[in-house]
Amino acid sequence: MEEIITIEQKVKRKKAPFIIGVIILVFAIIGVVNIVGFVKDAVKPQDDESAQLQEYAQFLTWVVGVDPASFSDITSANKDDLRNIAICSLMNDGITTSTYTVSEKGLTVPASDVELYYYSMFGQDTSIVHANVVGYGYEFAYDAANGVYYVPLTGVTPPFSVRVESAKVTGDFIQLRVGYVGTSNVEIDAQGNLKSAQPDKYADVTLKKTENGYNLISLMAVTVGEYN
């Protein structure tokens, strides 16, 4: 006898595989989401960490470039070095410097702008002392009467570039191990390819996170034997 299948039974038969399929699909989606989340969590910290180290290095470009003597607190740092760091860091600000005028003495840099960089980088615990800036192969003349610095148009190249080896964050404070890589320190492997140059020396640097960036707190040279 031929089985008679009602419309209701047909609907139920079709609905059952559909529901099972939906359940499988839901679990599959959950699985994919979890996998994507896992991969994202595994990759993102590395990407974020790399970007964060680059941000620290950017801030330290001219701190390392000027190569100041060690200081355990910003109040004991050499003010000539800090002024040098501030004006050289300012010169990397293309938006601000694009408005400066040029004379036969060089680029005319307002002392007030140097002060802004000085206090934004070092905080209010150390005061700026305006005077001529003397660095590695360059000199910026200070004109007290007009409140400006004259920066030669020949350009300035720092003797070291920054390599942030490690970072430890405790609250608002960041402890960095920083390598000073000589700009002329180029290594070539056996195949003739450029190798990542090793730092000439290291320093332990402490930064404090602020509302608008970082303040330099301390910089202590790392002696031979303490690199690792």
C-alpha positions as CSV (number, residue, x, y, z in Angstrom):
1,M,0.0,0.0,0.0
2,E,1.4,3.3,-1.0
3,E,2.1,5.6,1.9
4,I,0.1,8.9,1.8
5,I,2.1,11.9,2.9
6,T,0.2,14.9,4.0
7,I,1.3,18.5,3.3
8,E,1.9,19.0,7.0
9,Q,4.2,16.0,7.1
10,K,6.1,17.3,4.1
11,V,6.6,20.7,5.9
12,K,7.8,18.9,9.0
13,R,10.3,16.8,7.0
14,K,11.6,19.8,5.2
15,K,11.8,21.9,8.4
16,A,13.9,19.4,10.3
17,P,16.9,19.4,8.0
18,F,16.6,23.2,7.8
19,I,16.7,23.6,11.5
20,I,19.6,21.2,11.8
21,G,21.4,23.2,9.1
22,V,20.7,26.5,10.9
23,I,22.1,25.0,14.1
24,I,25.2,23.7,12.3
25,L,25.6,27.1,10.6
26,V,25.3,29.0,13.9
27,F,28.0,26.8,15.5
28,A,30.1,27.2,12.5
29,I,29.8,31.0,12.7
30,I,30.6,30.9,16.4
31,G,33.6,28.8,15.6
32,V,34.8,31.2,12.9
33,V,34.2,34.2,15.1
34,N,36.2,32.6,17.9
35,I,39.0,31.7,15.6
36,V,39.1,35.2,14.1
37,G,39.0,36.6,17.6
38,F,41.8,34.4,18.6
39,V,43.9,35.3,15.6
40,K,43.1,39.0,16.1
41,D,44.1,38.8,19.8
42,A,47.3,37.0,18.9
43,V,48.3,39.4,16.1
44,K,47.0,42.7,17.4
45,P,49.3,42.9,20.5
46,Q,52.3,42.4,18.3
47,D,51.2,45.0,15.8
48,D,50.2,47.4,18.5
49,E,53.5,46.8,20.3
50,S,55.5,47.5,17.2
51,A,53.5,50.7,16.6
52,Q,53.9,51.8,20.2
53,L,57.7,51.2,20.1
54,Q,57.8,53.3,17.0
55,E,56.0,56.1,18.8
56,Y,58.5,56.0,21.6
57,A,61.4,56.0,19.1
58,Q,59.8,59.0,17.3
59,F,59.7,60.9,20.6
60,L,63.3,60.0,21.3
61,T,64.7,60.9,17.9
62,W,66.6,63.9,19.0
63,V,67.1,62.8,22.6
64,V,69.3,60.0,21.2
65,G,70.5,62.3,18.4
66,V,71.8,64.9,20.9
67,D,73.2,62.1,23.1
68,P,73.0,64.0,26.5
69,A,74.9,62.9,29.6
70,S,73.1,60.6,32.0
71,F,70.7,62.0,34.5
72,S,68.5,60.3,37.1
73,D,65.9,63.1,37.1
74,I,65.1,65.7,34.5
75,T,65.9,68.5,37.0
76,S,69.5,67.4,37.0
77,A,69.8,67.2,33.2
78,N,72.1,69.5,31.3
79,K,70.0,72.5,30.2
80,D,72.1,73.1,27.1
81,D,71.4,69.5,26.0
82,L,67.7,69.9,26.7
83,R,67.5,73.1,24.7
84,N,69.3,71.4,21.9
85,I,66.9,68.5,21.9
86,A,63.9,70.8,22.0
87,I,64.9,73.0,19.0
88,C,66.0,70.0,16.9
89,S,62.7,68.2,17.7
90,L,60.9,71.4,16.7
91,M,62.8,71.4,13.4
92,N,61.1,68.0,12.6
93,D,57.7,69.7,12.8
94,G,57.2,70.6,9.1
95,I,53.8,72.2,9.7
96,T,55.1,74.7,12.2
97,T,58.4,75.4,10.5
98,S,56.8,76.0,7.2
99,T,55.6,79.4,8.5
100,Y,59.0,80.6,9.5
101,T,60.9,83.2,7.5
102,V,64.3,82.9,6.0
103,S,67.1,85.4,6.1
104,E,70.8,85.5,5.3
105,K,71.3,84.1,8.9
106,G,69.1,81.1,8.2
107,L,65.7,80.0,9.3
108,T,64.3,82.3,11.9
109,V,62.8,80.2,14.7
110,P,60.8,82.0,17.5
111,A,62.2,81.3,21.0
112,S,58.5,81.0,22.1
113,D,58.1,77.9,19.9
114,V,61.3,76.4,21.3
115,E,59.8,76.9,24.7
116,L,56.6,75.1,23.8
117,Y,58.6,72.1,22.6
118,Y,60.9,72.3,25.7
119,Y,58.0,72.1,28.2
120,S,55.9,69.6,26.3
121,M,58.9,67.2,26.2
122,F,60.4,67.8,29.7
123,G,57.5,69.1,31.8
124,Q,57.4,72.1,34.1
125,D,60.0,70.9,36.7
126,T,62.9,72.2,34.6
127,S,63.1,75.7,33.2
128,I,64.6,76.6,29.8
129,V,67.7,78.8,29.5
130,H,67.9,80.5,26.1
131,A,71.4,80.6,24.6
132,N,73.3,79.5,21.5
133,V,72.9,75.8,20.7
134,V,76.1,73.8,19.8
135,G,75.8,70.3,18.6
136,Y,77.6,67.7,16.5
137,G,78.7,69.8,13.5
138,Y,76.1,72.5,13.9
139,E,75.4,75.7,15.8
140,F,72.2,77.7,16.2
141,A,72.7,81.3,17.1
142,Y,70.3,82.9,19.7
143,D,69.2,86.5,19.2
144,A,68.1,87.7,22.6
145,A,67.0,91.1,21.3
146,N,64.5,89.7,18.8
147,G,63.8,86.5,20.8
148,V,64.7,84.1,17.9
149,Y,67.1,81.4,16.9
150,Y,68.8,81.3,13.6
151,V,69.1,77.8,12.1
152,P,71.4,77.2,9.1
153,L,69.6,75.8,6.0
154,T,72.3,73.2,5.5
155,G,70.4,70.7,7.6
156,V,71.4,68.6,10.6
157,T,72.0,64.9,10.8
158,P,72.0,63.2,14.2
159,P,75.0,60.9,14.9
160,F,72.7,58.2,16.2
161,S,69.3,56.8,15.4
162,V,67.0,55.1,17.9
163,R,66.2,51.5,18.4
164,V,63.8,50.7,21.2
165,E,64.8,47.2,22.4
166,S,62.1,46.8,25.1
167,A,59.4,48.6,27.0
168,K,57.9,48.1,30.4
169,V,54.8,50.1,31.3
170,T,53.8,50.8,35.0
171,G,50.9,53.1,35.3
172,D,51.9,56.3,33.5
173,F,55.6,55.5,33.5
174,I,57.4,53.7,30.7
175,Q,60.8,52.2,31.1
176,L,62.7,51.7,27.9
177,R,65.9,50.0,26.9
178,V,67.2,52.1,24.0
179,G,69.9,51.3,21.5
180,Y,72.0,54.1,19.9
181,V,72.7,53.0,16.3
182,G,75.4,55.1,14.7
183,T,74.2,56.6,11.4
184,S,77.4,55.5,9.7
185,N,77.2,52.0,11.2
186,V,76.3,49.9,8.2
187,E,76.8,46.1,8.1
188,I,76.6,43.9,5.0
189,D,76.1,40.2,5.0
190,A,77.9,37.6,2.8
191,Q,75.3,38.0,0.1
192,G,75.9,41.7,-0.1
193,N,72.6,42.6,1.6
194,L,72.4,45.3,4.3
195,K,72.1,43.9,7.8
196,S,70.4,45.5,10.7
197,A,73.2,47.5,12.3
198,Q,73.9,46.8,16.0
199,P,73.7,49.7,18.5
200,D,76.9,51.3,19.5
201,K,75.6,51.7,23.0
202,Y,72.5,51.6,25.2
203,A,70.6,53.6,27.7
204,D,67.7,53.0,30.1
205,V,65.1,55.8,29.5
206,T,62.1,56.6,31.6
207,L,59.1,58.4,30.1
208,K,55.9,59.6,31.7
209,K,52.7,59.6,29.7
210,T,51.0,62.9,29.6
211,E,47.7,64.2,28.1
212,N,49.5,65.3,24.9
213,G,52.4,62.8,24.7
214,Y,55.3,62.1,26.9
215,N,57.7,63.7,29.3
216,L,61.3,62.6,29.5
217,I,62.1,61.7,33.2
218,S,65.5,60.1,33.2
219,L,68.2,58.7,31.0
220,M,70.9,56.4,32.4
221,A,73.7,55.0,30.2
222,V,74.0,51.2,30.3
223,T,77.5,50.1,31.0
224,V,79.3,47.3,29.2
225,G,78.1,43.9,30.5
226,E,74.6,45.1,31.3
227,Y,73.3,45.1,27.7
228,N,71.5,41.8,27.9
